[in-house]
């Protein structure tokens, strides 16, 4: 009998701790790493020649929305082909469970701007995890606060009653008991933006008792970004729970240059004992449902009410005045409407790739009228890209030793229903972009630090018990790539492109999922669950 299932020979082992890489061999058996060393003896069913390759832990995408697509794209090609072996889903308050009786269409309408092709059904959170399909990546799941509020209160701008709050807390308890890693919030958009800090503190108390974590799209990433960061820090300090500030950015021209001060504030909180982290994607454009760029009051009452409201001239005049005064909701002031580009439009697919400015000019109308008309025509489901981030701030965040890497992207593919539209290139390119551009081209950080920000760092933040490092006994999630030929090729104009690198290979739980840049079809990912002590396995 062979000694090992897989023996990787002669690669540069970068273990994910931040330590420098060392040439050596790595052996896998029974889905785990069983040996590492300069030169391993023994036989193996499969030997991989890793000469010239970096051999690292599988990348952990700590911030994704792949719950919107994994059930219809289980091979997760755009992620595994950039080295990702684990995704954390259910972010920004948007989870696809729980779905209470009679509320299926409500949630489908609410999430249409991010999940236009996903079928929804009534289910508890425990049923959601128990019936999660076989996919190619490991998956950790969060309970979304916006979804809890939607199930309980709809899109109402008010505080919950005592009964409503108790119902939301009970739904959170159900999700945590089923193994959810924690709760996410999206305080930037309805209905999360209608929640006051005291409401969020009630959820934090449950998370603390359950030793679960809190992942937050903070209340404002633009003009009040520092105040929003302070709100997250207060939760970490007062409840002694892990807080993750997701896709950290300083959005809008009035806020460019603030990233260093924000990172310093987070570092100070960590020095004071707060368990707090942040992550970011390395692109100047973000992405969101188009409706979320408008003032939050637009969405009160739900999708049908919103669409009727958008048809009214007085609504458009009010939106126009508010945006002229303060910029886009959560995104701040943009240079012009050329900065907003249609990404996915289920009912107006011909507009994908065009800017709001160009569409308004072609229609001979004002940009606000164009936006309202587009949302009405698309039943509210339009998704856009918004270029609102400063490249110097991106470099500051990449250079940080503590800011982690998260794509904020879905797992998609170059075929099938998920190949539609022009999604953000981060879906295909986040991890190789950090390595090729900021490690290779600009030399902002060394490769071992970049790998830490993608592996050991997020594993520590997530409290993964046996992933994120190349270490004996750990799960065999392994990524291999040529650092000189591992480059993002996805662009805003042509996003459906996998990274370069013909020798890229990826192993998930001891099974080869990508071999020499070709997907093997394996779907050996596991649903990760939080244990009572707070660890995740």
N, C-alpha and C positions, 0 to 999 in steps of 0.2 A: 504494500500500500504506500502511496506517496506520503511524504511527511506534511506537505502543505497543499492547499487548494490552489493558491496563487503565490508565485515568488516574483517579486519585482527586483530586478538587478541593475545596479550601477547608476542609479539616479542621484540627484542632489536632494536629500531628505530635509525638508523644511518643516519642523514639527508643529508649527502653529503657536508656539509659546512666545515668539518674538526673537528667539535665539537664531544665530546664523546657521545656514544650512551646511550639511556635511554629506559627502559622498557615501553611499551605502546601499544595502539591500533591505527589503521589507517583505515579510512573509505573512500570509493570511490563511486561516483555517477556521471553519465553522462560523464564518461571518465576522470574525474578529482578527485584529492584529495580534499575532502570536510571537513575532520575533522581529528585531531590528538590529542591524550591525554592519560593520564595514564590509564583511563578506560572509554570507550565511551558507552553510552546507545543507544538503538535503535535496530531496526530490519534490517535484510539484506537478500537479495536473496541468498547470498553465504557467509558463515563464514569460514575463514581459521584460523586454530589453528597454530600460529607461535611460540609457546613455544619452546625455545631453538634455535630459528633461528635469524639470522641477517636480518633485513628488511631495505633495502637501495633503493635509486633511481636506476632505470635501468642503467646498465653500458653503457657508451657512447664510442664506439670504434672510436676514432677520426681519425684513419689512416687505411684505408682498400682499397682493390681492389675488393670488392664484386660486383661491376658493371660487372665484367667478368662472374659472375655466378648467380646472383639473378634472372635474367629472366628464367633460367632453373632450379633454386633451390629456389623457392619463400619461402619455409618454413625456410630457413636460419638456419638449425638445429645446425650446429657447433657453431654458435654465440649465439643464444637464450638460448641454453642449458648451456652456461657458463655465462648467466646473461645479455647479451648484448641486449639492446632494441633500440639503435640508431647506425647507421653506417654512416661514411662520406666517400664517394667514389669519384673516378676520380683523384686519387693522382699520384704523380711522373710525371706529365705531360701527363699521359695516360688516356684519357677519350674516351668513345665509341661514343661520339658525339661532335661536328657536323660531319656529313659525307656528303661531297659535291658530286654532280653528277659525276659518273665515278671514284670515289675514294674509293669505298667500299672494293675492293680486296686489295688495297694498305694498308688500315688501318688493315684489317684482317691479312695480312702477317706481318705487323709491330707488332701487339699485339699477334701473335700466341704463343709466349713463355709464355704468361700469360693467354690467353683466347682461348685455342685451340678448345673449343667446342661451343663457343658463335657464333650464327649467326649474321652477320652485315647487315645493310641496310642503304640506303641513308636517312638522316633525319637532320632537324635543331635541335638546342638545345631545343627550345620551344616544338617541337614535341616529342623529347625524354622525357622531363619531363611530358608532357601531356599524354603520352601513357605508362608511367612506370607501370609495372604490380603490382597487389596487392601482397604484401609480408609481412612477419611476423615482420619486423623491420622498424622503422622510418629511412628515408634515406635523407641525405643531399648530394648535388652533386656539384662537382667542374668542371670547364672547364680546360682541360689539354693543357698546352702550347705546348707540343710535338705534340699533335694532330692538333692544329692550324697550326703549322709550316709544318707538313706533308701535310695537306690539301692545303696549299698555295705554298710551296716550295719543297715538297718532302724531300728526305734525302740528301740535298746539304750542303756542308761545306762552307758557305759564309754568309755575312750579307744580310738581305732582302733589296730589292729595296724599294723606298718610296711607290709605289703602293702595293707591297706585305705586307709591314708593316701595311698600312692602311686597307688592307683586313683582316689581322689577328686581328687588333684592332676592326674592325667591327664585326667579329665573336665573339670576347670576349664580346662586348657590347650586342649582341643578347643573349648570354648565361646569362649574368647578368640581363638583362631585363626580362628573363624568370624566374628568381629566383635562379640562381646558387649562392652558398655561396661565391664564389670567384674563383681564378685561382690557379692551381697547376703547379709546374715546376719540371722537371727532368733534372737538369743541368749536370748530371753525364754521360748521354748516348745520342747518336744521336737521333733526331736532336737537342735536347735541349742543348747539350754540344757545339754545333756550335754557339749558341747565345752569343753575347758579353753583358757585363753589361748594355751598353746603350740601347740595345733592351729590356732588362728586365725592365729597368726604364720607358720605354714608356708604357708597360703594367701596371706598378705600378701606373702611373698617372691616368689611367682609373679606376683602382681599388679604388684609393683614392677618385676620384670624385663620384663613385658609393657607397662608404662606404662598400666596399667588402674586403675580406681578401686574403692573399697570403700564400700558403702552399708550402714549397720547400724541395725537395730532393736536398740538397746542392751540389755544383759543385764537391766536393771531400770529402769523409768521411774517407780518409786514410792519405796520406803523406802531404796533404795541407788542413787538416780539419779546422785548425784555420783560415786560409785565407778565406775559404768558409763560415765559420760562420760570419766572418766580412762582407762579401758581403751581407748576409741576414740581418745583423744588420743595414747596411747602408740603405737598403730599408725601414726598419721599422722607422729609424730616419728621413730620408729625405721626406717620404710621409705620415707619421702619420697613417699608416694602420697596422692592425694586421698581424704579420708574425708568422707562425708556422714552425719550423724546425722539419721535420718529421723523424721518426725512427733514432734518434740521436745515433751515434756510433763513435768509434775511431778504425777503421778497419786496420788489418795488424799488424804483430808482431812489426814493427818499431814504432807503434803508441799506443801500450798498455800503459795505465797509464795516458793518456791525458784527460780523461773524467772530472776530477775535474777542470782542468784549463779551459776547454770549458764551463762548467757550471758556473764557476766564471765570465767568460766573458759575458755570457748571463745575469747573475744576475746584472752585472754592467750596461749593457745596459738598463735593466728594471729600475734600480735605476735612470738612466738618463732620464726616461720618455718614453722609447721605449715599444710599445705594442708587446712583443715578447714572445713566448713559445716554448717548445720542447716536444716531446714525444718519447717513446722507447718501445721495446718489450724485455722481460726478457730471452733471449736466446743467446747463443754464436755463433750460426750460422744464417746467413742471407739467402735469396733466391733471385734468379734473373734468367731471361733468360740467357742461357749459352753464347749467342753472346755478351751480355753486359760485360762480363769479358775481352773481347778482346779490343785492342786499337780502339778508336772510328772511325778511318778512314776505318776500315773493312766494316762498314755498309753504306758507302757513295754510293748512287745510288739505294738503295733499296734491297729487299731480293734476287731477281734473280741475280743481279750484285754481291752481297756479296757471294752467293754460288759459282758462277763461280770464283770469286777471291780466295776463300778458297781452291780451287782445285789446285792452282798454287804453285809450290815449293818455288818460291821466296817470295810469300806472307807468307807462313809458316815460312820461315827463318826470315823474318822481325818481325813477331809476336813473335817468340821465343826470339829474341834479345831484343825486347822492354820489354817483361815480365821479362826476366832475369835481366834487368837493373832497372826496377821500380816497378815490381809486377803487379798484376791484375788491370785493369781499375776500379777505385773507391774502390777497396777492399784491395789494398796494397799487401805486401809480405806475402804469406802464408807459413806455415812450410814445406809443401810438397803437392803433388797432391792428397794425401789421404784426404785432407781437402775439396775437391770438390766432391760431390756425386750427381749422377743423381736422380732427383726428379720425373719429369714427362717427358716421351719421347713418343709422340703419335705414332711414327712409329717403335720404338725399345723398346717396353714396357718391354721386358725381362731385360733391363739394369737398371730399377728403383732400387735404393738402392745400386748400385755399384759405387765405386769411379773411378775417372778418372785414378788414378794410377793403380788400378786393371784391368780396361778395357784395358789400354795401354799395361800392362804386358801380358794379355791374347792374345792380338792381335800381340804382338811382335813388337810394334812400340813406337815411342816417344809420350809423352802426348799431345804435340801440334798437331801432326798428328792425334791422336785419337779424339781430340776435333773437328778439322776441318772435319774429316770424319763423325763424329757423327752429326754435324750440317747439312752436305750435305744430309746424309741419312734421317734426320728428317725434311728436308725442313726448317731448321732454328728455329724450334719450341721447342727445348729442354730446359727444366728448371732444375736448379741445386740448391743444398744447398751448402753454403760456410762457413766453420767454421773459423772465422777470428776475433772474438771479445773476449776480456779478461773478465773472470768472475768477477774480482775485479772492472772493469769499470762498469759492469752491476750493481753490488751492489752500487757503487757510485751514479749511476743514479736513482736506485730505492729509495735510501735513501734521495735523493733530495726532498725538500718540493714542488718544482715547476715543476719538470719533470713529464709529464702526461703519461698515459699508452695507447698505441695503438698497435694493433696486427700486422699491415701490412699484414693481412691475408684475405683470401677469406672465405665466408660462404659456406661450403661444407657439406657433409653428408656421412654416412656409406653405402649408397645405390645409385644406379643410376649412371649417367655419371660422376658426380662430385666425385664419390668414387674411381676413377681411380688413379693410380700412388701412389707415396709416398710424399705427400705435407709436408710442414713445420708443425711440431706439434703445432706451434703458432695458426694455424687455429682453433684448438680445445681447446687449453689450456692456452692462455695468461693470462686471468683474474684469474682463480683459481690458476694458478702457482704463481702469485704475492701474493695471499692470503695464500696459503698453505706453500709455501717455504720461502718467505721473511717476512711475518707476523708471521706465525705459527712456522716453523722450526728454522729459523735463527733470528727471532725477531729483524729485522732491523728497522721496522717501526710499529706503532700501526695500528690496523684495521681501525680506523676512518680516519687516514691519507691516507691509501691505497684506501679507498672508495672515499675520496675527489679526488684523482688522477684519478679516473675512472668515476666520476660523476660531482660534483660541479666544479672541475677544468676545465675539457673540456667544460662544459656548459658555464662557464665564457669566456673561450677563443673563443668559437664559437658564443658567444652572443645570446645563446638560451634564448628566453624570458620567457618560462614557463616549462622548463625541467631541470633535473639535481639535483633537491633538493626534499626532502619530505617537502612539504609546501602547505598549503591550497590554492586552486585555480590553482595549477600546474597540468600539465598533469599526469595522473596516469600511469606512467612507473615505475614499482616496481620490484625489485629482492629480493627473499628470499632464504637463504641458511644456512646450518649449518656450521659455521666456522671450526669445528673440522672434518667435512666430506665433504669438497669441494676441491678436489685435482685434478690437471691435471693428466691424464693417457696416453695422447698421447706422443709417443716417435718418434725419427727419424726412427727407424726400423719398428714401428707399429703406424703410426700417426692417423689412422682413429678410434679414441677412444674418446668417450665423457667423461667429468669429472665425478668423483664419486659424490655422494650426492643424495640419494634417495628422499630427501624432498625438493630439489630445485624446486622453482616455479617462474614463470616470468609473469608479467602483462604488456601489451603494450596498451596504450590508453584505459585503463579500462577493457580490455579483457584478460582473462587468456590464455596465449599462451603455457606455459609449466606448467604442474601440476604434482608435485611429480616426476620430471625428465622425464615426458612423454609429447611429443608435442601434443597439442590438435587439430592441423590443422588450427588454426585461422591465418588469414593473415590481420591483422588490422593496419599494419604500415602505416605511412603517409609520403608523400614526403614533406620535409621541404624546405621552401623558404625564401630567404632574403627579408626583407622589405626595403623600401626606406631609413629608418633611420639606417640601418645596422643591426638591430635585426633580429633574425631568428625564425620563428614559423611554 
